[in-house]
């Protein structure tokens, strides 16, 4: 089976779109970073290093220090697909991130986004 195109895309190529989406709705780059750190367990320095290195999504999630166990509480639709029903584990992780950024852009409180 051929890999989905997103798997080989660098996180750095999508990251500015996450930030722009958030900022357009009055949120911040720092909040985007906090969401990514919460989801993956990366420190800010590690996150920035991956962005600099142009790490692809497959490697980014494979090397994540500690995927947050609460991420399974993320429910809803992204790109017309229910995230909790996505079979492919890597695609589900990517869609979790997309869903969290959507929630941020919709004005949801960080406590709710981070499932606290």
DAURFEN-V627274 format. One record per residue. N is the residue number from 1. RES is the residue in three letters. PHI is phi as a letter, one per 30 degrees, with the letter a starting at -180 (none if undefined). NEAR is the number of other C-alpha atoms within 10 Angstrom. D_LAST is the distance of its C-alpha to the last C-alpha in Angstrom with 2 decimals. Layout:
n->N res->RES phi->PHI near->NEAR d_last->D_LAST
n->N res->RES phi->PHI near->NEAR d_last->D_LAST
This chain:
n->1 res->UNK phi->none near->3 d_last->37.62
n->2 res->UNK phi->d near->4 d_last->37.12
n->3 res->UNK phi->d near->8 d_last->33.83
n->4 res->UNK phi->d near->9 d_last->31.96
n->5 res->UNK phi->e near->8 d_last->32.66
n->6 res->UNK phi->d near->15 d_last->29.05
n->7 res->UNK phi->d near->17 d_last->28.94
n->8 res->UNK phi->c near->13 d_last->31.69
n->9 res->UNK phi->d near->15 d_last->30.52
n->10 res->UNK phi->d near->20 d_last->29.22
n->11 res->UNK phi->e near->23 d_last->25.65
n->12 res->UNK phi->d near->18 d_last->27.43
n->13 res->UNK phi->d near->13 d_last->29.33
n->14 res->UNK phi->c near->13 d_last->26.29
n->15 res->UNK phi->e near->15 d_last->24.12
n->16 res->UNK phi->d near->12 d_last->26.22
n->17 res->UNK phi->d near->12 d_last->25.63
n->18 res->UNK phi->d near->20 d_last->21.83
n->19 res->UNK phi->d near->19 d_last->22.38
n->20 res->UNK phi->d near->16 d_last->25.08
n->21 res->UNK phi->d near->20 d_last->23.07
n->22 res->UNK phi->d near->22 d_last->20.29
n->23 res->UNK phi->d near->16 d_last->22.98
n->24 res->UNK phi->d near->10 d_last->25.00
n->25 res->UNK phi->c near->12 d_last->22.30
n->26 res->UNK phi->i near->12 d_last->21.94
n->27 res->UNK phi->c near->17 d_last->19.00
n->28 res->UNK phi->b near->17 d_last->19.63
n->29 res->UNK phi->e near->16 d_last->20.42
n->30 res->UNK phi->d near->11 d_last->18.15
n->31 res->UNK phi->d near->16 d_last->15.11
n->32 res->UNK phi->e near->23 d_last->16.55
n->33 res->UNK phi->d near->19 d_last->16.98
n->34 res->UNK phi->d near->18 d_last->13.46
n->35 res->UNK phi->d near->19 d_last->12.35
n->36 res->UNK phi->d near->18 d_last->15.23
n->37 res->UNK phi->d near->20 d_last->14.57
n->38 res->UNK phi->d near->19 d_last->10.98
n->39 res->UNK phi->d near->22 d_last->12.62
n->40 res->UNK phi->c near->23 d_last->15.79
n->41 res->UNK phi->i near->18 d_last->15.55
n->42 res->UNK phi->d near->21 d_last->18.39
n->43 res->UNK phi->d near->15 d_last->19.11
n->44 res->UNK phi->d near->14 d_last->20.24
n->45 res->UNK phi->d near->9 d_last->23.79
n->46 res->UNK phi->d near->14 d_last->23.46
n->47 res->UNK phi->e near->21 d_last->22.02
n->48 res->UNK phi->d near->14 d_last->24.93
n->49 res->UNK phi->d near->12 d_last->27.37
n->50 res->UNK phi->d near->19 d_last->26.46
n->51 res->UNK phi->d near->18 d_last->26.91
n->52 res->UNK phi->d near->12 d_last->30.23
n->53 res->UNK phi->d near->12 d_last->31.40
n->54 res->UNK phi->i near->15 d_last->30.72
n->55 res->UNK phi->d near->19 d_last->28.90
n->56 res->UNK phi->d near->19 d_last->28.79
n->57 res->UNK phi->d near->23 d_last->25.70
n->58 res->UNK phi->d near->19 d_last->27.00
n->59 res->UNK phi->d near->15 d_last->27.36
n->60 res->UNK phi->e near->19 d_last->24.16
n->61 res->UNK phi->d near->19 d_last->22.04
n->62 res->UNK phi->d near->12 d_last->24.59
n->63 res->UNK phi->c near->13 d_last->24.35
n->64 res->UNK phi->e near->16 d_last->20.58
n->65 res->UNK phi->e near->14 d_last->20.00
n->66 res->UNK phi->a near->13 d_last->16.89
n->67 res->UNK phi->d near->17 d_last->15.41
n->68 res->UNK phi->d near->14 d_last->11.73
n->69 res->UNK phi->d near->9 d_last->11.88
n->70 res->UNK phi->d near->12 d_last->8.73
n->71 res->UNK phi->d near->18 d_last->10.93
n->72 res->UNK phi->d near->13 d_last->12.86
n->73 res->UNK phi->d near->11 d_last->10.46
n->74 res->UNK phi->d near->18 d_last->11.79
n->75 res->UNK phi->b near->14 d_last->14.68
n->76 res->UNK phi->k near->14 d_last->17.42
n->77 res->UNK phi->c near->15 d_last->20.57
n->78 res->UNK phi->b near->15 d_last->21.44
n->79 res->UNK phi->h near->9 d_last->25.15
n->80 res->UNK phi->i near->7 d_last->26.06
n->81 res->UNK phi->b near->11 d_last->24.47
n->82 res->UNK phi->d near->15 d_last->21.59
n->83 res->UNK phi->d near->22 d_last->19.33
n->84 res->UNK phi->d near->15 d_last->18.71
n->85 res->UNK phi->c near->11 d_last->22.54
n->86 res->UNK phi->d near->13 d_last->23.45
n->87 res->UNK phi->d near->9 d_last->25.58
n->88 res->UNK phi->d near->8 d_last->25.99
n->89 res->UNK phi->d near->9 d_last->23.14
n->90 res->UNK phi->d near->17 d_last->23.66
n->91 res->UNK phi->d near->17 d_last->23.82
n->92 res->UNK phi->d near->17 d_last->20.59
n->93 res->UNK phi->d near->21 d_last->18.83
n->94 res->UNK phi->d near->16 d_last->20.56
n->95 res->UNK phi->d near->22 d_last->19.63
n->96 res->UNK phi->e near->23 d_last->15.90
n->97 res->UNK phi->d near->21 d_last->16.39
n->98 res->UNK phi->e near->17 d_last->18.56
n->99 res->UNK phi->d near->21 d_last->16.15
n->100 res->UNK phi->d near->25 d_last->13.37
n->101 res->UNK phi->d near->22 d_last->16.27
n->102 res->UNK phi->e near->17 d_last->17.48
n->103 res->UNK phi->d near->16 d_last->14.32
n->104 res->UNK phi->d near->25 d_last->14.60
n->105 res->UNK phi->d near->21 d_last->18.28
n->106 res->UNK phi->d near->14 d_last->17.83
n->107 res->UNK phi->i near->13 d_last->16.19
n->108 res->UNK phi->d near->13 d_last->12.68
n->109 res->UNK phi->d near->10 d_last->10.44
n->110 res->UNK phi->e near->15 d_last->8.68
n->111 res->UNK phi->e near->8 d_last->5.31
n->112 res->UNK phi->d near->11 d_last->6.15
n->113 res->UNK phi->d near->19 d_last->7.84
n->114 res->UNK phi->d near->17 d_last->5.59
n->115 res->UNK phi->h near->12 d_last->3.82
n->116 res->UNK phi->c near->7 d_last->0.00
